Amino acid sequence: MTSKSGDQFLFKSAELAEGEFREASVEADGNPLWLVVTRHNGTPRAWLNVCPHQGRSLNWAPDKFLVDPAGRLVCAAHGAVFDPADGACVSGPCQGAALRAVEVSEAHGEIRCAPEPPG
């Protein structure tokens, strides 16, 4: 993918290992937008860092996420489990809901995002 006008740098490609979850912040309409970013099957994916259960951040500390033995993201607040392929909640208090996806691209050794403000 090529980068688009307005894309914001998230990470160097080498800084996001397969199956790793990282926290990133970008600006949308002058406000910070916190993301959780992963690489799944070689492709970077990102979602708003907001659990659909109660709107809390998914991480337990800055840039620190819980992961179950199957490599799925676990919300630190109430244990909801999210599939890294599509952000769907597969277990826990918001089962059937999903994280809100944010489009990311990877080109020239960089992972970038052109965020849209939450709506």
Backbone as XML, in Angstrom:
<?xml version="1.0"?>
<chain id="A" units="angstrom">
  <residue number="1" name="MET">
    <atom name="N" x="0.840" y="-1.186" z="0.000"/>
    <atom name="CA" x="0.000" y="0.000" z="0.000"/>
    <atom name="C" x="0.881" y="1.244" z="0.000"/>
  </residue>
  <residue number="2" name="THR">
    <atom name="N" x="0.431" y="2.256" z="-0.634"/>
    <atom name="CA" x="1.165" y="3.509" z="-0.620"/>
    <atom name="C" x="0.532" y="4.434" z="0.409"/>
  </residue>
  <residue number="3" name="SER">
    <atom name="N" x="1.332" y="5.372" z="0.912"/>
    <atom name="CA" x="0.790" y="6.268" z="1.920"/>
    <atom name="C" x="-0.018" y="7.373" z="1.255"/>
  </residue>
  <residue number="4" name="LYS">
    <atom name="N" x="-1.054" y="7.824" z="1.956"/>
    <atom name="CA" x="-1.944" y="8.856" z="1.458"/>
    <atom name="C" x="-1.628" y="10.166" z="2.166"/>
  </residue>
  <residue number="5" name="SER">
    <atom name="N" x="-2.067" y="11.245" z="1.573"/>
    <atom name="CA" x="-1.921" y="12.544" z="2.203"/>
    <atom name="C" x="-2.636" y="12.533" z="3.551"/>
  </residue>
  <residue number="6" name="GLY">
    <atom name="N" x="-2.002" y="13.054" z="4.576"/>
    <atom name="CA" x="-2.593" y="13.083" z="5.905"/>
    <atom name="C" x="-2.250" y="11.879" z="6.760"/>
  </residue>
  <residue number="7" name="ASP">
    <atom name="N" x="-1.568" y="10.891" z="6.165"/>
    <atom name="CA" x="-1.151" y="9.735" z="6.954"/>
    <atom name="C" x="-0.203" y="10.177" z="8.055"/>
  </residue>
  <residue number="8" name="GLN">
    <atom name="N" x="-0.317" y="9.525" z="9.204"/>
    <atom name="CA" x="0.562" y="9.809" z="10.325"/>
    <atom name="C" x="1.386" y="8.563" z="10.639"/>
  </residue>
  <residue number="9" name="PHE">
    <atom name="N" x="2.649" y="8.771" z="10.916"/>
    <atom name="CA" x="3.576" y="7.681" z="11.227"/>
    <atom name="C" x="3.194" y="7.030" z="12.554"/>
  </residue>
  <residue number="10" name="LEU">
    <atom name="N" x="3.172" y="5.694" z="12.578"/>
    <atom name="CA" x="2.942" y="4.956" z="13.817"/>
    <atom name="C" x="4.219" y="4.275" z="14.290"/>
  </residue>
  <residue number="11" name="PHE">
    <atom name="N" x="4.778" y="3.395" z="13.432"/>
    <atom name="CA" x="5.973" y="2.627" z="13.778"/>
    <atom name="C" x="6.778" y="2.340" z="12.526"/>
  </residue>
  <residue number="12" name="LYS">
    <atom name="N" x="8.057" y="2.074" z="12.714"/>
    <atom name="CA" x="8.829" y="1.436" z="11.660"/>
    <atom name="C" x="8.324" y="0.008" z="11.566"/>
  </residue>
  <residue number="13" name="SER">
    <atom name="N" x="8.273" y="-0.541" z="10.377"/>
    <atom name="CA" x="7.758" y="-1.904" z="10.194"/>
    <atom name="C" x="8.441" y="-2.907" z="11.114"/>
  </residue>
  <residue number="14" name="ALA">
    <atom name="N" x="9.742" y="-2.761" z="11.289"/>
    <atom name="CA" x="10.512" y="-3.698" z="12.119"/>
    <atom name="C" x="10.159" y="-3.602" z="13.603"/>
  </residue>
  <residue number="15" name="GLU">
    <atom name="N" x="9.461" y="-2.539" z="14.010"/>
    <atom name="CA" x="9.098" y="-2.348" z="15.420"/>
    <atom name="C" x="7.776" y="-3.021" z="15.800"/>
  </residue>
  <residue number="16" name="LEU">
    <atom name="N" x="7.123" y="-3.694" z="14.835"/>
    <atom name="CA" x="5.858" y="-4.365" z="15.115"/>
    <atom name="C" x="5.977" y="-5.824" z="14.687"/>
  </residue>
  <residue number="17" name="ALA">
    <atom name="N" x="6.274" y="-6.666" z="15.661"/>
    <atom name="CA" x="6.460" y="-8.092" z="15.390"/>
    <atom name="C" x="5.112" y="-8.788" z="15.229"/>
  </residue>
  <residue number="18" name="GLU">
    <atom name="N" x="5.110" y="-9.895" z="14.529"/>
    <atom name="CA" x="3.909" y="-10.722" z="14.360"/>
    <atom name="C" x="3.346" y="-11.090" z="15.735"/>
  </residue>
  <residue number="19" name="GLY">
    <atom name="N" x="2.043" y="-10.853" z="15.926"/>
    <atom name="CA" x="1.369" y="-11.221" z="17.162"/>
    <atom name="C" x="1.556" y="-10.259" z="18.323"/>
  </residue>
  <residue number="20" name="GLU">
    <atom name="N" x="2.355" y="-9.244" z="18.149"/>
    <atom name="CA" x="2.588" y="-8.254" z="19.200"/>
    <atom name="C" x="1.490" y="-7.198" z="19.153"/>
  </residue>
  <residue number="21" name="PHE">
    <atom name="N" x="1.100" y="-6.670" z="20.307"/>
    <atom name="CA" x="0.146" y="-5.570" z="20.387"/>
    <atom name="C" x="0.878" y="-4.356" z="20.922"/>
  </residue>
  <residue number="22" name="ARG">
    <atom name="N" x="0.705" y="-3.210" z="20.250"/>
    <atom name="CA" x="1.368" y="-1.969" z="20.628"/>
    <atom name="C" x="0.346" y="-0.851" z="20.716"/>
  </residue>
  <residue number="23" name="GLU">
    <atom name="N" x="0.646" y="0.127" z="21.529"/>
    <atom name="CA" x="-0.190" y="1.314" z="21.665"/>
    <atom name="C" x="0.416" y="2.429" z="20.827"/>
  </residue>
  <residue number="24" name="ALA">
    <atom name="N" x="-0.443" y="3.204" z="20.180"/>
    <atom name="CA" x="0.014" y="4.344" z="19.389"/>
    <atom name="C" x="-0.998" y="5.474" z="19.546"/>
  </residue>
  <residue number="25" name="SER">
    <atom name="N" x="-0.532" y="6.685" z="19.330"/>
    <atom name="CA" x="-1.409" y="7.846" z="19.385"/>
    <atom name="C" x="-1.245" y="8.636" z="18.087"/>
  </residue>
  <residue number="26" name="VAL">
    <atom name="N" x="-2.370" y="9.058" z="17.531"/>
    <atom name="CA" x="-2.375" y="9.913" z="16.359"/>
    <atom name="C" x="-3.298" y="11.092" z="16.655"/>
  </residue>
  <residue number="27" name="GLU">
    <atom name="N" x="-3.281" y="12.066" z="15.782"/>
    <atom name="CA" x="-4.130" y="13.228" z="15.965"/>
    <atom name="C" x="-5.292" y="13.169" z="14.979"/>
  </residue>
  <residue number="28" name="ALA">
    <atom name="N" x="-6.500" y="13.406" z="15.477"/>
    <atom name="CA" x="-7.694" y="13.467" z="14.642"/>
    <atom name="C" x="-8.475" y="14.714" z="15.037"/>
  </residue>
  <residue number="29" name="ASP">
    <atom name="N" x="-8.614" y="15.640" z="14.114"/>
    <atom name="CA" x="-9.302" y="16.912" z="14.387"/>
    <atom name="C" x="-8.720" y="17.632" z="15.598"/>
  </residue>
  <residue number="30" name="GLY">
    <atom name="N" x="-7.396" y="17.585" z="15.739"/>
    <atom name="CA" x="-6.721" y="18.284" z="16.817"/>
    <atom name="C" x="-6.744" y="17.579" z="18.161"/>
  </residue>
  <residue number="31" name="ASN">
    <atom name="N" x="-7.305" y="16.381" z="18.217"/>
    <atom name="CA" x="-7.376" y="15.625" z="19.472"/>
    <atom name="C" x="-6.605" y="14.320" z="19.347"/>
  </residue>
  <residue number="32" name="PRO">
    <atom name="N" x="-6.004" y="13.849" z="20.451"/>
    <atom name="CA" x="-5.305" y="12.563" z="20.386"/>
    <atom name="C" x="-6.300" y="11.418" z="20.254"/>
  </residue>
  <residue number="33" name="LEU">
    <atom name="N" x="-5.921" y="10.444" z="19.464"/>
    <atom name="CA" x="-6.716" y="9.243" z="19.266"/>
    <atom name="C" x="-5.804" y="8.068" z="19.576"/>
  </residue>
  <residue number="34" name="TRP">
    <atom name="N" x="-6.160" y="7.285" z="20.607"/>
    <atom name="CA" x="-5.314" y="6.181" z="21.042"/>
    <atom name="C" x="-5.716" y="4.906" z="20.318"/>
  </residue>
  <residue number="35" name="LEU">
    <atom name="N" x="-4.717" y="4.198" z="19.823"/>
    <atom name="CA" x="-4.920" y="2.988" z="19.035"/>
    <atom name="C" x="-4.216" y="1.806" z="19.663"/>
  </residue>
  <residue number="36" name="VAL">
    <atom name="N" x="-4.699" y="0.609" z="19.344"/>
    <atom name="CA" x="-3.973" y="-0.625" z="19.590"/>
    <atom name="C" x="-3.671" y="-1.185" z="18.204"/>
  </residue>
  <residue number="37" name="VAL">
    <atom name="N" x="-2.399" y="-1.516" z="17.994"/>
    <atom name="CA" x="-1.926" y="-1.944" z="16.674"/>
    <atom name="C" x="-1.269" y="-3.313" z="16.815"/>
  </residue>
  <residue number="38" name="THR">
    <atom name="N" x="-1.524" y="-4.189" z="15.855"/>
    <atom name="CA" x="-0.900" y="-5.505" z="15.848"/>
    <atom name="C" x="-0.520" y="-5.882" z="14.429"/>
  </residue>
  <residue number="39" name="ARG">
    <atom name="N" x="0.245" y="-6.948" z="14.318"/>
    <atom name="CA" x="0.526" y="-7.547" z="13.022"/>
    <atom name="C" x="-0.034" y="-8.969" z="13.097"/>
  </residue>
  <residue number="40" name="HIS">
    <atom name="N" x="-0.969" y="-9.274" z="12.184"/>
    <atom name="CA" x="-1.625" y="-10.587" z="12.153"/>
    <atom name="C" x="-1.495" y="-11.158" z="10.746"/>
  </residue>
  <residue number="41" name="ASN">
    <atom name="N" x="-0.917" y="-12.352" z="10.650"/>
    <atom name="CA" x="-0.655" y="-12.982" z="9.347"/>
    <atom name="C" x="0.104" y="-12.038" z="8.411"/>
  </residue>
  <residue number="42" name="GLY">
    <atom name="N" x="1.051" y="-11.301" z="8.999"/>
    <atom name="CA" x="1.910" y="-10.416" z="8.225"/>
    <atom name="C" x="1.343" y="-9.046" z="7.935"/>
  </residue>
  <residue number="43" name="THR">
    <atom name="N" x="0.082" y="-8.821" z="8.253"/>
    <atom name="CA" x="-0.579" y="-7.560" z="7.919"/>
    <atom name="C" x="-0.817" y="-6.724" z="9.171"/>
  </residue>
  <residue number="44" name="PRO">
    <atom name="N" x="-0.407" y="-5.447" z="9.165"/>
    <atom name="CA" x="-0.712" y="-4.603" z="10.319"/>
    <atom name="C" x="-2.210" y="-4.301" z="10.384"/>
  </residue>
  <residue number="45" name="ARG">
    <atom name="N" x="-2.732" y="-4.284" z="11.596"/>
    <atom name="CA" x="-4.147" y="-3.973" z="11.841"/>
    <atom name="C" x="-4.204" y="-3.027" z="13.037"/>
  </residue>
  <residue number="46" name="ALA">
    <atom name="N" x="-5.246" y="-2.191" z="13.082"/>
    <atom name="CA" x="-5.377" y="-1.236" z="14.188"/>
    <atom name="C" x="-6.843" y="-1.023" z="14.528"/>
  </residue>
  <residue number="47" name="TRP">
    <atom name="N" x="-7.066" y="-0.722" z="15.795"/>
    <atom name="CA" x="-8.399" y="-0.409" z="16.305"/>
    <atom name="C" x="-8.261" y="0.717" z="17.312"/>
  </residue>
  <residue number="48" name="LEU">
    <atom name="N" x="-9.379" y="1.400" z="17.579"/>
    <atom name="CA" x="-9.382" y="2.346" z="18.689"/>
    <atom name="C" x="-9.100" y="1.560" z="19.960"/>
  </residue>
  <residue number="49" name="ASN">
    <atom name="N" x="-8.315" y="2.128" z="20.840"/>
    <atom name="CA" x="-7.974" y="1.469" z="22.106"/>
    <atom name="C" x="-9.105" y="1.715" z="23.105"/>
  </residue>
  <residue number="50" name="VAL">
    <atom name="N" x="-10.275" y="1.175" z="22.772"/>
    <atom name="CA" x="-11.477" y="1.344" z="23.590"/>
    <atom name="C" x="-12.241" y="0.028" z="23.583"/>
  </residue>
  <residue number="51" name="CYS">
    <atom name="N" x="-12.441" y="-0.553" z="24.746"/>
    <atom name="CA" x="-13.215" y="-1.785" z="24.850"/>
    <atom name="C" x="-14.703" y="-1.461" z="24.679"/>
  </residue>
  <residue number="52" name="PRO">
    <atom name="N" x="-15.416" y="-2.198" z="23.827"/>
    <atom name="CA" x="-16.840" y="-1.909" z="23.648"/>
    <atom name="C" x="-17.691" y="-2.217" z="24.880"/>
  </residue>
  <residue number="53" name="HIS">
    <atom name="N" x="-17.140" y="-2.906" z="25.860"/>
    <atom name="CA" x="-17.913" y="-3.245" z="27.063"/>
    <atom name="C" x="-18.233" y="-1.999" z="27.894"/>
  </residue>
  <residue number="54" name="GLN">
    <atom name="N" x="-17.201" y="-1.269" z="28.306"/>
    <atom name="CA" x="-17.433" y="-0.079" z="29.138"/>
    <atom name="C" x="-16.606" y="1.121" z="28.706"/>
  </residue>
  <residue number="55" name="GLY">
    <atom name="N" x="-16.024" y="1.076" z="27.515"/>
    <atom name="CA" x="-15.302" y="2.227" z="26.993"/>
    <atom name="C" x="-13.941" y="2.470" z="27.616"/>
  </residue>
  <residue number="56" name="ARG">
    <atom name="N" x="-13.395" y="1.479" z="28.294"/>
    <atom name="CA" x="-12.077" y="1.636" z="28.919"/>
    <atom name="C" x="-10.975" y="1.249" z="27.942"/>
  </residue>
  <residue number="57" name="SER">
    <atom name="N" x="-9.766" y="1.716" z="28.230"/>
    <atom name="CA" x="-8.605" y="1.295" z="27.443"/>
    <atom name="C" x="-8.386" y="-0.195" z="27.631"/>
  </residue>
  <residue number="58" name="LEU">
    <atom name="N" x="-7.864" y="-0.840" z="26.609"/>
    <atom name="CA" x="-7.631" y="-2.279" z="26.651"/>
    <atom name="C" x="-6.352" y="-2.641" z="27.394"/>
  </residue>
  <residue number="59" name="ASN">
    <atom name="N" x="-5.380" y="-1.750" z="27.420"/>
    <atom name="CA" x="-4.082" y="-2.050" z="28.030"/>
    <atom name="C" x="-4.116" y="-1.853" z="29.544"/>
  </residue>
  <residue number="60" name="TRP">
    <atom name="N" x="-3.154" y="-2.513" z="30.235"/>
    <atom name="CA" x="-3.073" y="-2.405" z="31.693"/>
    <atom name="C" x="-2.048" y="-1.373" z="32.134"/>
  </residue>
  <residue number="61" name="ALA">
    <atom name="N" x="-1.177" y="-0.949" z="31.223"/>
    <atom name="CA" x="-0.179" y="0.095" z="31.457"/>
    <atom name="C" x="0.188" y="0.636" z="30.077"/>
  </residue>
  <residue number="62" name="PRO">
    <atom name="N" x="0.860" y="1.783" z="30.003"/>
    <atom name="CA" x="1.221" y="2.299" z="28.686"/>
    <atom name="C" x="1.964" y="1.260" z="27.837"/>
  </residue>
  <residue number="63" name="ASP">
    <atom name="N" x="1.421" y="0.988" z="26.653"/>
    <atom name="CA" x="2.008" y="0.069" z="25.671"/>
    <atom name="C" x="2.133" y="-1.369" z="26.190"/>
  </residue>
  <residue number="64" name="LYS">
    <atom name="N" x="1.314" y="-1.754" z="27.184"/>
    <atom name="CA" x="1.335" y="-3.104" z="27.761"/>
    <atom name="C" x="-0.057" y="-3.723" z="27.659"/>
  </residue>
  <residue number="65" name="PHE">
    <atom name="N" x="-0.137" y="-4.835" z="26.923"/>
    <atom name="CA" x="-1.410" y="-5.502" z="26.681"/>
    <atom name="C" x="-1.345" y="-6.945" z="27.147"/>
  </residue>
  <residue number="66" name="LEU">
    <atom name="N" x="-2.494" y="-7.477" z="27.555"/>
    <atom name="CA" x="-2.604" y="-8.887" z="27.905"/>
    <atom name="C" x="-2.956" y="-9.674" z="26.644"/>
  </residue>
  <residue number="67" name="VAL">
    <atom name="N" x="-2.352" y="-10.857" z="26.512"/>
    <atom name="CA" x="-2.594" y="-11.728" z="25.365"/>
    <atom name="C" x="-2.824" y="-13.132" z="25.902"/>
  </residue>
  <residue number="68" name="ASP">
    <atom name="N" x="-3.863" y="-13.818" z="25.391"/>
    <atom name="CA" x="-4.134" y="-15.178" z="25.851"/>
    <atom name="C" x="-3.221" y="-16.172" z="25.110"/>
  </residue>
  <residue number="69" name="PRO">
    <atom name="N" x="-3.223" y="-17.456" z="25.509"/>
    <atom name="CA" x="-2.341" y="-18.442" z="24.864"/>
    <atom name="C" x="-2.572" y="-18.607" z="23.358"/>
  </residue>
  <residue number="70" name="ALA">
    <atom name="N" x="-3.761" y="-18.222" z="22.874"/>
    <atom name="CA" x="-4.052" y="-18.315" z="21.440"/>
    <atom name="C" x="-3.620" y="-17.058" z="20.678"/>
  </residue>
  <residue number="71" name="GLY">
    <atom name="N" x="-2.996" y="-16.095" z="21.372"/>
    <atom name="CA" x="-2.526" y="-14.873" z="20.723"/>
    <atom name="C" x="-3.600" y="-13.814" z="20.547"/>
  </residue>
  <residue number="72" name="ARG">
    <atom name="N" x="-4.709" y="-13.942" z="21.285"/>
    <atom name="CA" x="-5.789" y="-12.968" z="21.182"/>
    <atom name="C" x="-5.628" y="-11.888" z="22.250"/>
  </residue>
  <residue number="73" name="LEU">
    <atom name="N" x="-6.059" y="-10.682" z="21.923"/>
    <atom name="CA" x="-5.998" y="-9.533" z="22.817"/>
    <atom name="C" x="-7.032" y="-9.689" z="23.927"/>
  </residue>
  <residue number="74" name="VAL">
    <atom name="N" x="-6.625" y="-9.435" z="25.178"/>
    <atom name="CA" x="-7.518" y="-9.533" z="26.330"/>
    <atom name="C" x="-7.612" y="-8.165" z="26.998"/>
  </residue>
  <residue number="75" name="CYS">
    <atom name="N" x="-8.833" y="-7.681" z="27.182"/>
    <atom name="CA" x="-9.044" y="-6.410" z="27.870"/>
    <atom name="C" x="-8.613" y="-6.557" z="29.325"/>
  </residue>
  <residue number="76" name="ALA">
    <atom name="N" x="-7.762" y="-5.667" z="29.773"/>
    <atom name="CA" x="-7.233" y="-5.737" z="31.140"/>
    <atom name="C" x="-8.293" y="-5.433" z="32.196"/>
  </residue>
  <residue number="77" name="ALA">
    <atom name="N" x="-9.364" y="-4.726" z="31.836"/>
    <atom name="CA" x="-10.369" y="-4.345" z="32.834"/>
    <atom name="C" x="-11.327" y="-5.482" z="33.189"/>
  </residue>
  <residue number="78" name="HIS">
    <atom name="N" x="-11.906" y="-6.142" z="32.189"/>
    <atom name="CA" x="-12.940" y="-7.148" z="32.473"/>
    <atom name="C" x="-12.761" y="-8.451" z="31.709"/>
  </residue>
  <residue number="79" name="GLY">
    <atom name="N" x="-11.637" y="-8.628" z="31.037"/>
    <atom name="CA" x="-11.311" y="-9.915" z="30.429"/>
    <atom name="C" x="-11.945" y="-10.237" z="29.094"/>
  </residue>
  <residue number="80" name="ALA">
    <atom name="N" x="-12.541" y="-9.268" z="28.410"/>
    <atom name="CA" x="-13.066" y="-9.530" z="27.070"/>
    <atom name="C" x="-11.906" y="-9.953" z="26.171"/>
  </residue>
  <residue number="81" name="VAL">
    <atom name="N" x="-12.153" y="-10.911" z="25.275"/>
    <atom name="CA" x="-11.111" y="-11.461" z="24.408"/>
    <atom name="C" x="-11.452" y="-11.113" z="22.955"/>
  </residue>
  <residue number="82" name="PHE">
    <atom name="N" x="-10.465" y="-10.554" z="22.233"/>
    <atom name="CA" x="-10.673" y="-10.066" z="20.872"/>
    <atom name="C" x="-9.781" y="-10.797" z="19.879"/>
  </residue>
  <residue number="83" name="ASP">
    <atom name="N" x="-10.370" y="-11.187" z="18.748"/>
    <atom name="CA" x="-9.664" y="-11.878" z="17.669"/>
    <atom name="C" x="-8.782" y="-10.873" z="16.922"/>
  </residue>
  <residue number="84" name="PRO">
    <atom name="N" x="-7.486" y="-11.160" z="16.758"/>
    <atom name="CA" x="-6.603" y="-10.220" z="16.061"/>
    <atom name="C" x="-6.857" y="-10.133" z="14.559"/>
  </residue>
  <residue number="85" name="ALA">
    <atom name="N" x="-7.647" y="-11.039" z="14.002"/>
    <atom name="CA" x="-7.952" y="-10.984" z="12.573"/>
    <atom name="C" x="-8.926" y="-9.856" z="12.242"/>
  </residue>
  <residue number="86" name="ASP">
    <atom name="N" x="-9.914" y="-9.644" z="13.129"/>
    <atom name="CA" x="-10.951" y="-8.665" z="12.805"/>
    <atom name="C" x="-11.426" y="-7.823" z="13.986"/>
  </residue>
  <residue number="87" name="GLY">
    <atom name="N" x="-10.874" y="-8.030" z="15.183"/>
    <atom name="CA" x="-11.264" y="-7.255" z="16.357"/>
    <atom name="C" x="-12.569" y="-7.688" z="16.994"/>
  </residue>
  <residue number="88" name="ALA">
    <atom name="N" x="-13.137" y="-8.826" z="16.553"/>
    <atom name="CA" x="-14.401" y="-9.309" z="17.128"/>
    <atom name="C" x="-14.173" y="-9.838" z="18.536"/>
  </residue>
  <residue number="89" name="CYS">
    <atom name="N" x="-15.100" y="-9.540" z="19.431"/>
    <atom name="CA" x="-15.047" y="-10.083" z="20.788"/>
    <atom name="C" x="-15.573" y="-11.510" z="20.737"/>
  </residue>
  <residue number="90" name="VAL">
    <atom name="N" x="-14.714" y="-12.450" z="21.097"/>
    <atom name="CA" x="-15.071" y="-13.870" z="21.025"/>
    <atom name="C" x="-15.404" y="-14.463" z="22.386"/>
  </residue>
  <residue number="91" name="SER">
    <atom name="N" x="-15.164" y="-13.694" z="23.454"/>
    <atom name="CA" x="-15.425" y="-14.185" z="24.800"/>
    <atom name="C" x="-15.462" y="-13.006" z="25.759"/>
  </residue>
  <residue number="92" name="GLY">
    <atom name="N" x="-16.286" y="-13.117" z="26.793"/>
    <atom name="CA" x="-16.314" y="-12.076" z="27.813"/>
    <atom name="C" x="-17.587" y="-11.258" z="27.781"/>
  </residue>
  <residue number="93" name="PRO">
    <atom name="N" x="-17.590" y="-10.137" z="28.511"/>
    <atom name="CA" x="-18.814" y="-9.371" z="28.728"/>
    <atom name="C" x="-19.379" y="-8.670" z="27.490"/>
  </residue>
  <residue number="94" name="CYS">
    <atom name="N" x="-18.614" y="-8.544" z="26.429"/>
    <atom name="CA" x="-19.136" y="-7.887" z="25.223"/>
    <atom name="C" x="-19.080" y="-8.820" z="24.013"/>
  </residue>
  <residue number="95" name="GLN">
    <atom name="N" x="-19.193" y="-10.126" z="24.273"/>
    <atom name="CA" x="-19.146" y="-11.111" z="23.197"/>
    <atom name="C" x="-20.147" y="-10.751" z="22.108"/>
  </residue>
  <residue number="96" name="GLY">
    <atom name="N" x="-19.693" y="-10.810" z="20.854"/>
    <atom name="CA" x="-20.524" y="-10.445" z="19.715"/>
    <atom name="C" x="-20.293" y="-9.020" z="19.249"/>
  </residue>
  <residue number="97" name="ALA">
    <atom name="N" x="-19.722" y="-8.164" z="20.095"/>
    <atom name="CA" x="-19.363" y="-6.803" z="19.699"/>
    <atom name="C" x="-17.986" y="-6.855" z="19.040"/>
  </residue>
  <residue number="98" name="ALA">
    <atom name="N" x="-17.471" y="-5.727" z="18.624"/>
    <atom name="CA" x="-16.149" y="-5.686" z="17.999"/>
    <atom name="C" x="-15.477" y="-4.354" z="18.280"/>
  </residue>
  <residue number="99" name="LEU">
    <atom name="N" x="-14.160" y="-4.370" z="18.211"/>
    <atom name="CA" x="-13.389" y="-3.133" z="18.302"/>
    <atom name="C" x="-13.618" y="-2.335" z="17.025"/>
  </residue>
  <residue number="100" name="ARG">
    <atom name="N" x="-13.491" y="-1.012" z="17.120"/>
    <atom name="CA" x="-13.666" y="-0.151" z="15.948"/>
    <atom name="C" x="-12.349" y="-0.077" z="15.176"/>
  </residue>
  <residue number="101" name="ALA">
    <atom name="N" x="-12.378" y="-0.607" z="13.955"/>
    <atom name="CA" x="-11.180" y="-0.654" z="13.115"/>
    <atom name="C" x="-10.756" y="0.733" z="12.652"/>
  </residue>
  <residue number="102" name="VAL">
    <atom name="N" x="-9.439" y="0.891" z="12.514"/>
    <atom name="CA" x="-8.841" y="2.106" z="11.990"/>
    <atom name="C" x="-7.909" y="1.663" z="10.863"/>
  </residue>
  <residue number="103" name="GLU">
    <atom name="N" x="-8.021" y="2.289" z="9.709"/>
    <atom name="CA" x="-7.231" y="1.882" z="8.553"/>
    <atom name="C" x="-5.750" y="2.233" z="8.741"/>
  </residue>
  <residue number="104" name="VAL">
    <atom name="N" x="-4.906" y="1.252" z="8.508"/>
    <atom name="CA" x="-3.461" y="1.465" z="8.526"/>
    <atom name="C" x="-2.883" y="0.967" z="7.209"/>
  </residue>
  <residue number="105" name="SER">
    <atom name="N" x="-1.725" y="1.482" z="6.867"/>
    <atom name="CA" x="-1.025" y="1.050" z="5.665"/>
    <atom name="C" x="0.438" y="0.808" z="6.006"/>
  </residue>
  <residue number="106" name="GLU">
    <atom name="N" x="1.079" y="0.005" z="5.180"/>
    <atom name="CA" x="2.500" y="-0.275" z="5.373"/>
    <atom name="C" x="3.201" y="-0.128" z="4.028"/>
  </residue>
  <residue number="107" name="ALA">
    <atom name="N" x="4.200" y="0.732" z="3.994"/>
    <atom name="CA" x="4.980" y="0.956" z="2.782"/>
    <atom name="C" x="6.312" y="1.581" z="3.169"/>
  </residue>
  <residue number="108" name="HIS">
    <atom name="N" x="7.335" y="1.255" z="2.417"/>
    <atom name="CA" x="8.658" y="1.864" z="2.611"/>
    <atom name="C" x="9.163" y="1.707" z="4.041"/>
  </residue>
  <residue number="109" name="GLY">
    <atom name="N" x="8.842" y="0.555" z="4.665"/>
    <atom name="CA" x="9.343" y="0.273" z="6.002"/>
    <atom name="C" x="8.647" y="1.012" z="7.121"/>
  </residue>
  <residue number="110" name="GLU">
    <atom name="N" x="7.455" y="1.567" z="6.849"/>
    <atom name="CA" x="6.714" y="2.308" z="7.868"/>
    <atom name="C" x="5.262" y="1.850" z="7.922"/>
  </residue>
  <residue number="111" name="ILE">
    <atom name="N" x="4.702" y="1.903" z="9.120"/>
    <atom name="CA" x="3.277" y="1.679" z="9.317"/>
    <atom name="C" x="2.676" y="3.044" z="9.624"/>
  </residue>
  <residue number="112" name="ARG">
    <atom name="N" x="1.635" y="3.390" z="8.855"/>
    <atom name="CA" x="1.042" y="4.721" z="8.952"/>
    <atom name="C" x="-0.473" y="4.604" z="9.053"/>
  </residue>
  <residue number="113" name="CYS">
    <atom name="N" x="-1.100" y="5.699" z="9.495"/>
    <atom name="CA" x="-2.540" y="5.721" z="9.710"/>
    <atom name="C" x="-3.078" y="7.081" z="9.301"/>
  </residue>
  <residue number="114" name="ALA">
    <atom name="N" x="-4.230" y="7.094" z="8.634"/>
    <atom name="CA" x="-4.949" y="8.335" z="8.334"/>
    <atom name="C" x="-6.251" y="8.264" z="9.128"/>
  </residue>
  <residue number="115" name="PRO">
    <atom name="N" x="-6.238" y="8.675" z="10.388"/>
    <atom name="CA" x="-7.394" y="8.468" z="11.256"/>
    <atom name="C" x="-8.584" y="9.357" z="10.905"/>
  </residue>
  <residue number="116" name="GLU">
    <atom name="N" x="-9.737" y="8.804" z="11.162"/>
    <atom name="CA" x="-10.975" y="9.577" z="11.121"/>
    <atom name="C" x="-11.411" y="9.772" z="12.558"/>
  </residue>
  <residue number="117" name="PRO">
    <atom name="N" x="-11.903" y="10.948" z="12.912"/>
    <atom name="CA" x="-12.329" y="11.154" z="14.299"/>
    <atom name="C" x="-13.468" y="10.214" z="14.661"/>
  </residue>
  <residue number="118" name="PRO">
    <atom name="N" x="-13.517" y="9.800" z="15.937"/>
    <atom name="CA" x="-14.614" y="8.932" z="16.362"/>
    <atom name="C" x="-15.955" y="9.621" z="16.122"/>
  </residue>
  <residue number="119" name="GLY">
    <atom name="N" x="-16.928" y="8.843" z="15.724"/>
    <atom name="CA" x="-18.222" y="9.458" z="15.436"/>
    <atom name="C" x="-19.360" y="8.660" z="15.939"/>
  </residue>
</chain>
